[in-house]
Structure formats: C-alpha cells, structure tokens
C-alpha cells in the first residue's frame, strides 16, 4: 500500500502542541477555533502525526507567489 503522507506533493502537516501558539493563531486571524477549516482525523496526510480531535494542524505549502503559504485546520472526527 502507498503511504500518501510521504508523497512529495503532500505538504508538511504539523500539530500545534503549545496552547499559546494556538491562541496566537486564533488572535491573528480573529477567529474561534471552531471557525477554522476542518480536516478529518482519518485523513491520510495525518497518518504519521499524533493529531487528535480538537487539535489545530499547521500546513505549510509551496506557493508560487509567497514561496510558502501557511494554513491552519481543526481536526474533527
């Protein structure tokens, strides 16, 4: 079976472990945690992470205009 999370087109997914960092992100975007876009816990990109429901995931993608684009997702069941 192919490990999708290791494919070169899948961006880096990191769990934000520090509550202070999560609060910084929420304040920066002026949103509640539940207003973040969602990602399912069983998403293949999260296979190698220890993400649990309620965690915030930081996704770093390559971008043609800004070199890197950072987005955040809330893990849901």
DSSP file (Angstrom, degrees, kcal/mol; ACC not computed):
  #  RESIDUE AA STRUCTURE BP1 BP2  ACC     N-H-->O    O-->H-N    N-H-->O    O-->H-N    TCO  KAPPA ALPHA  PHI   PSI    X-CA   Y-CA   Z-CA
    1    1 A X              0   0    0      0, 0.0     2,-0.3     0, 0.0     0, 0.0   0.000 360.0 360.0 360.0 144.8    0.0    0.0    0.0
    2    2 A X        -     0   0    0      1,-0.1     2,-1.1     2,-0.0     3,-0.1  -0.629 360.0-135.0 -83.2 134.6    1.2    3.5   -0.8
    3    3 A X    >   -     0   0    0     -2,-0.3     3,-1.6     1,-0.2     4,-0.2  -0.777  19.3-170.3 -90.4  98.1    1.9    5.9    2.1
    4    4 A X  G >  S+     0   0    0     -2,-1.1     3,-1.9     1,-0.3     6,-0.2   0.833  79.3  65.1 -59.5 -35.5    0.2    9.1    0.9
    5    5 A X  G 3  S+     0   0    0     39,-0.4    -1,-0.3     1,-0.3     8,-0.1   0.704 100.3  52.4 -65.0 -18.2    1.7   11.2    3.7
    6    6 A X  G <  S+     0   0    0     -3,-1.6    -1,-0.3     3,-0.0    -2,-0.2   0.425  81.3 117.5 -96.3   0.2    5.2   10.6    2.3
    7    7 A X  S X  S-     0   0    0     -3,-1.9     3,-1.4    -4,-0.2    -3,-0.0  -0.406  71.9-126.0 -69.6 144.7    4.4   11.7   -1.2
    8    8 A X  T 3  S+     0   0    0      1,-0.3    -1,-0.1    -2,-0.1    -3,-0.0   0.656 107.6  56.8 -69.8 -14.3    6.3   14.8   -2.4
    9    9 A X  T 3  S+     0   0    0      2,-0.1     2,-0.6     0, 0.0    -1,-0.3   0.544  84.6  92.9 -91.7  -7.2    3.1   16.6   -3.3
   10   10 A X  S <  S-     0   0    0     -3,-1.4     3,-0.1    -6,-0.2    51,-0.0  -0.773  78.4-130.5 -86.6 121.2    1.6   16.3    0.2
   11   11 A X        -     0   0    0     -2,-0.6     2,-0.2     1,-0.1    50,-0.2  -0.190  33.2 -81.8 -69.0 164.4    2.5   19.5    2.2
   12   12 A X  E     -A   60   0A   0     48,-1.2    48,-2.0     1,-0.0     2,-0.5  -0.482  43.4-161.3 -68.4 129.0    4.0   19.3    5.7
   13   13 A X  E     +A   59   0A   0     -2,-0.2     2,-0.4    46,-0.2    46,-0.2  -0.966  11.9 178.5-115.1 124.9    1.4   18.8    8.4
   14   14 A X  E     -A   58   0A   0     44,-2.5    44,-3.5    -2,-0.5     2,-0.4  -0.989  26.4-129.5-130.6 134.5    2.3   19.7   12.0
   15   15 A X  E     -A   57   0A   0     -2,-0.4     2,-1.0    42,-0.2    42,-0.2  -0.673  21.9-131.3 -79.2 130.3    0.3   19.6   15.2
   16   16 A X        +     0   0    0     40,-2.8    40,-0.5    -2,-0.4     6,-0.1  -0.743  31.5 176.3 -82.0 104.5    0.4   22.8   17.2
   17   17 A X        +     0   0    0     -2,-1.0     2,-0.5    38,-0.1    -1,-0.2   0.790  52.6  81.0 -82.6 -29.7    1.2   21.4   20.6
   18   18 A X    >>  -     0   0    0      1,-0.2     4,-1.8     2,-0.0     3,-0.6  -0.683  66.8-150.8 -86.8 121.7    1.5   24.6   22.6
   19   19 A X  H 3> S+     0   0    0     -2,-0.5     4,-2.3     1,-0.2    -1,-0.2   0.831  98.4  58.9 -56.8 -32.3   -1.8   26.2   23.6
   20   20 A X  H 3> S+     0   0    0      1,-0.2     4,-2.1     2,-0.2    -1,-0.2   0.896 104.3  49.8 -64.5 -39.3   -0.1   29.6   23.5
   21   21 A X  H <> S+     0   0    0     -3,-0.6     4,-2.0     2,-0.2    -1,-0.2   0.896 109.8  50.8 -66.2 -40.4    0.7   29.1   19.8
   22   22 A X  H  X S+     0   0    0     -4,-1.8     4,-2.5     1,-0.2    -2,-0.2   0.926 110.0  50.2 -62.2 -44.7   -2.9   28.1   19.0
   23   23 A X  H  X S+     0   0    0     -4,-2.3     4,-2.5     1,-0.2    -2,-0.2   0.884 107.9  53.9 -61.8 -39.1   -4.1   31.3   20.8
   24   24 A X  H  X S+     0   0    0     -4,-2.1     4,-2.6     2,-0.2    -1,-0.2   0.920 109.9  47.4 -59.8 -44.5   -1.7   33.4   18.7
   25   25 A X  H  X S+     0   0    0     -4,-2.0     4,-2.0     2,-0.2    -2,-0.2   0.930 112.3  48.7 -63.7 -46.5   -3.1   31.9   15.5
   26   26 A X  H  X>S+     0   0    0     -4,-2.5     5,-2.0     1,-0.2     4,-0.7   0.893 114.2  46.1 -62.7 -39.9   -6.7   32.5   16.6
   27   27 A X  H  <5S+     0   0    0     -4,-2.5     3,-0.4     3,-0.2    -1,-0.2   0.902 109.1  55.4 -68.1 -41.3   -5.9   36.1   17.6
   28   28 A X  H  <5S+     0   0    0     -4,-2.6    -2,-0.2     1,-0.2    -1,-0.2   0.896 118.9  32.6 -59.1 -41.6   -4.0   36.8   14.4
   29   29 A X  H  <5S-     0   0    0     -4,-2.0    -1,-0.2    -5,-0.2    -2,-0.2   0.456 104.8-129.2 -95.7  -2.1   -7.0   35.7   12.2
   30   30 A X  T  <5 +     0   0    0     -4,-0.7     2,-0.3    -3,-0.4    -3,-0.2   0.928  64.3 125.2  54.0  52.1   -9.6   36.9   14.7
   31   31 A X      < -     0   0    0     -5,-2.0     2,-0.2    -6,-0.1    -1,-0.2  -0.898  62.1-114.1-133.8 161.9  -11.5   33.6   14.7
   32   32 A X    >   -     0   0    0     -2,-0.3     3,-1.5    -3,-0.1     4,-0.4  -0.586  37.6-108.9 -87.0 159.8  -12.7   31.0   17.1
   33   33 A X  G >  S+     0   0    0      1,-0.3     3,-1.3    -2,-0.2    -1,-0.1   0.875 119.7  56.2 -57.6 -38.6  -11.2   27.5   17.0
   34   34 A X  G 3  S+     0   0    0      1,-0.2    -1,-0.3     4,-0.0    40,-0.1   0.620  97.6  64.0 -72.6 -11.5  -14.4   26.1   15.5
   35   35 A X  G <  S+     0   0    0     -3,-1.5    -1,-0.2     2,-0.1    -2,-0.2   0.555  79.9 103.2 -87.5  -8.5  -14.3   28.6   12.7
   36   36 A X  S <  S-     0   0    0     -3,-1.3    37,-0.1    -4,-0.4    38,-0.1  -0.386  88.3 -93.5 -68.7 150.9  -11.1   27.1   11.3
   37   37 A X  E     -b   73   0A   0     35,-0.5    37,-2.8     1,-0.1     2,-0.2  -0.312  50.3-119.2 -58.7 153.2  -11.4   24.9    8.2
   38   38 A X  E     -b   74   0A   0     35,-0.2     2,-0.3    -3,-0.1    37,-0.2  -0.631  25.5-171.4-102.3 154.7  -11.7   21.3    9.1
   39   39 A X  E     -b   75   0A   0     35,-2.3    37,-2.3    -2,-0.2     2,-0.1  -0.986  29.5-118.1-139.4 134.4   -9.6   18.2    8.4
   40   40 A X  E >   -b   76   0A   0     -2,-0.3     3,-2.0    35,-0.2    37,-0.2  -0.456  16.0-128.0 -75.3 143.9  -10.7   14.7    9.3
   41   41 A X  T 3  S+     0   0    0     35,-2.6    -1,-0.1     1,-0.3    36,-0.1   0.816 110.1  53.9 -57.7 -32.8   -8.7   12.7   11.8
   42   42 A X  T 3  S+     0   0    0     34,-0.2    -1,-0.3    35,-0.1     5,-0.1   0.325  75.8 132.2 -89.0   9.2   -8.5    9.8    9.4
   43   43 A X    X   -     0   0    0     -3,-2.0     3,-2.0     1,-0.2     4,-0.2  -0.402  64.5-128.3 -58.6 133.1   -7.1   12.0    6.5
   44   44 A X  G >  S+     0   0    0      1,-0.3     3,-1.4     2,-0.2   -39,-0.4   0.782 106.1  65.1 -57.7 -27.6   -4.1   10.1    5.0
   45   45 A X  G 3  S+     0   0    0      1,-0.3     3,-0.3     2,-0.1    -1,-0.3   0.723 100.3  52.1 -68.1 -19.6   -2.0   13.2    5.4
   46   46 A X  G X  S+     0   0    0     -3,-2.0     3,-1.8    -6,-0.2     5,-0.4   0.360  77.1 106.2 -95.5   4.9   -2.3   12.9    9.2
   47   47 A X  T <  S+     0   0    0     -3,-1.4    -1,-0.2     1,-0.3    -2,-0.1   0.871  83.2  41.2 -53.5 -44.1   -1.2    9.3    9.3
   48   48 A X  T 3  S+     0   0    0     -3,-0.3    -1,-0.3    -4,-0.3     2,-0.2   0.293 103.0  85.0 -92.4  10.8    2.2   10.0   10.8
   49   49 A X  S <  S-     0   0    0     -3,-1.8   -35,-0.1     2,-0.1    -3,-0.0  -0.656  77.2-130.3-105.6 166.2    1.1   12.6   13.3
   50   50 A X        +     0   0    0     -2,-0.2     2,-0.1     2,-0.0    -3,-0.1  -0.099  53.0 154.9-102.2  33.9   -0.3   12.2   16.7
   51   51 A X        -     0   0    0     -5,-0.4     2,-0.3   -10,-0.1    -2,-0.1  -0.361  21.0-171.2 -66.7 138.4   -3.2   14.5   15.9
   52   52 A X    >   -     0   0    0     -2,-0.1     3,-2.3    23,-0.0    23,-0.3  -0.853  39.9 -73.2-124.3 162.7   -6.4   14.1   18.0
   53   53 A X  T 3  S+     0   0    0     -2,-0.3    23,-0.2     1,-0.3     3,-0.1  -0.324 121.6  28.5 -56.1 131.0   -9.9   15.6   17.6
   54   54 A X  T 3  S+     0   0    0     21,-2.6    -1,-0.3     1,-0.4    22,-0.1   0.217  91.4 124.6  99.4 -13.4   -9.7   19.2   18.6
   55   55 A X    <   -     0   0    0     -3,-2.3    20,-2.8    20,-0.1     2,-0.5  -0.395  58.9-127.8 -75.2 156.9   -6.1   19.8   17.7
   56   56 A X  E     - C   0  74A   0    -40,-0.5   -40,-2.8    18,-0.2     2,-0.4  -0.922  20.8-153.6-106.5 131.9   -5.0   22.5   15.3
   57   57 A X  E     -AC  15  73A   0     16,-3.3    16,-2.1    -2,-0.5     2,-0.5  -0.880   3.8-148.5-107.6 134.4   -2.8   21.5   12.4
   58   58 A X  E     -AC  14  72A   0    -44,-3.5   -44,-2.5    -2,-0.4     2,-0.5  -0.902  14.4-165.4-100.0 126.6   -0.4   23.8   10.6
   59   59 A X  E     -AC  13  71A   0     12,-3.1    12,-2.5    -2,-0.5     2,-0.6  -0.960   3.9-161.9-116.9 123.9    0.0   23.0    6.9
   60   60 A X  E     -AC  12  70A   0    -48,-2.0   -48,-1.2    -2,-0.5     2,-0.3  -0.920  15.4-178.6-109.6 115.0    3.0   24.6    5.1
   61   61 A X  E     - C   0  69A   0      8,-3.1     8,-3.0    -2,-0.6     2,-0.2  -0.806  31.3-109.1-111.7 151.3    2.5   24.5    1.3
   62   62 A X  E     - C   0  68A   0     -2,-0.3     2,-0.4     6,-0.2     6,-0.3  -0.553  38.6-166.2 -71.4 143.6    4.8   25.7   -1.5
   63   63 A X  E  >  - C   0  67A   0      4,-2.0     4,-1.0    -2,-0.2     0, 0.0  -0.998  26.4-147.4-137.1 137.6    3.5   28.8   -3.2
   64   64 A X  T  4 S+     0   0    0     -2,-0.4    -1,-0.1     1,-0.2     4,-0.0   0.804 101.9  38.6 -71.0 -27.9    4.4   30.5   -6.4
   65   65 A X  T  4 S+     0   0    0      1,-0.1    -1,-0.2     2,-0.0     3,-0.0   0.798 131.0  21.2 -95.6 -31.0    3.7   34.0   -5.1
   66   66 A X  T  4 S-     0   0    0      1,-0.0     2,-2.9     0, 0.0    -2,-0.2   0.212  92.4-123.9-124.5  15.9    4.9   33.9   -1.5
   67   67 A X  E  < S+ C   0  63A   0     -4,-1.0    -4,-2.0     2,-0.0     2,-0.4  -0.297  93.3  24.9  71.2 -56.3    7.4   31.0   -1.5
   68   68 A X  E     - C   0  62A   0     -2,-2.9     2,-0.4    -6,-0.3    -6,-0.2  -0.999  67.3-158.3-137.6 142.3    5.4   29.3    1.3
   69   69 A X  E     - C   0  61A   0     -8,-3.0    -8,-3.1    -2,-0.4     2,-0.5  -0.978  10.0-155.4-118.9 132.1    1.8   29.5    2.4
   70   70 A X  E     + C   0  60A   0     -2,-0.4     2,-0.3   -10,-0.2   -10,-0.2  -0.920  17.3 172.6-109.8 127.6    0.8   28.6    5.9
   71   71 A X  E     - C   0  59A   0    -12,-2.5   -12,-3.1    -2,-0.5     2,-0.4  -0.898  19.0-140.5-129.3 160.8   -2.8   27.4    6.6
   72   72 A X  E     - C   0  58A   0     -2,-0.3   -35,-0.5   -14,-0.2     2,-0.3  -0.944  14.1-172.7-126.2 144.6   -4.5   26.0    9.7
   73   73 A X  E     -bC  37  57A   0    -16,-2.1   -16,-3.3    -2,-0.4     2,-0.5  -0.978  20.8-131.4-135.9 147.2   -7.0   23.3   10.1
   74   74 A X  E     -bC  38  56A   0    -37,-2.8   -35,-2.3    -2,-0.3     2,-0.4  -0.861  28.0-125.4 -97.0 129.9   -9.1   21.9   13.0
   75   75 A X  E     +b   39   0A   0    -20,-2.8   -21,-2.6    -2,-0.5     2,-0.3  -0.626  35.6 176.8 -78.6 126.7   -9.0   18.1   13.4
   76   76 A X  E      b   40   0A   0    -37,-2.3   -35,-2.6    -2,-0.4   -34,-0.2  -0.823 360.0 360.0-124.2 165.2  -12.5   16.6   13.5
   77   77 A X              0   0    0     -2,-0.3   -37,-0.1   -37,-0.2   -35,-0.1   0.471 360.0 360.0 -72.6 360.0  -13.9   13.1   13.7
